[in-house]
Amino acid sequence: MQRELAAFKDPQLARGLIESIGKLAPAGGATLMEVCGTHTVAIARNGIRNLMPPGTRLASGPGCPVCVTSNRDIDTVIALARIPNVTIATFGDMTRVPGSTSSLLKEQAAGRSVQIVYSPLDALALAAQRPEREIVFVGVGFETTTPLVAMAIKRAAAADLKNFTVFAAHKNMPGALEAIINDPQLKLDALILPGHVSTIIGAAPYEFLAKKYGIPGVITGFEPVDVLQGIAMIMRQLHEGRAEIEIAYARGVMPQGNPTALAAIDEVFETCPAIWRGLGRIDGSGYRIREEFSRFDAVRHFQPDVEPTQDPKGCRCGDVLRGIMAPSDCPLFRTVCTPENPVGPCMVSSEGSCAAYYRYY
Ligand code: SF4
């Protein structure tokens, strides 16, 4: 197994793929967008952006779940944290994301109860251990985390847990991709599609990109050879004038996705409009908890009093997430905004473009 995995870092294979990319790349240049935060980090860490032929641009997209969470949603979580007897259970990155006037970390310093967890099932266990507290899990992320949250809600229902709720801000990727494709400020030639999300949803939800918009896409993994292979397959499609959705990550993704995980999402959630940082409102791109499970919906249960929302002053995360601005072009990058003192979520999250640029460029 180790030997098989080592092949995905093999310098010789990588060199061959870089050569193919150079030969197949359109003479007039091309803009490819990676829409997954893990790809953003893999591209930065392995110096792949600098290996592209002249005229080929790799733009980062809206694939970091913490980054695309709107300020209104962050403010709502902060309002929930201020309710007496509530403990917020959340992934670590979320605690440092600045809302309009505070963050979960600041709320914790002010005496509110905020607990870092590694999965929604940890939050469920916390609720079972602490029946005297109201445990609110912060549900952000794409289809990779949504099935686990659905599972946690189903288990809470089965155990009749009365002190567990979820702030549901989950999103799905295809709706955001359509918004990106239609952005008049961005001319995209192809998409490097996410491996993790596609493990759950498969390839079919992306077909509209090729059929309706003529944009090729390749689902790929996260090792250097995976990413280069995905780019080489895209270049081949552009070279041959094809637009298809292909899978370069067959060891992780089946065309039909994961039907069990999809069924769990569908049982607990229904799609709804969602507000994305940078992209605004996109119909059908969010998930809300279905009526049958509404007692686990933290917003319906607590009706938090949310302060008026204002975006961080000077932060260009919205433009970075739309792929129309590189993080290093933000006037605050590295001067005012650093991982120690982040102004926006793209510098907070380990999958954020600004944090990746800060660390690797
Ligand atoms: Fe926002 Fe900081 Fe990124 Fe600028 S560098 S876009 S301020 S997160």
Residues whose N, C-alpha, C, O or C-beta is under 5 A from the ligand:
A	BS01	SF4	G314 C315 R316 C317 P327 C330 L332 F333 C337 V343 G344 P345 C346 M347 C354
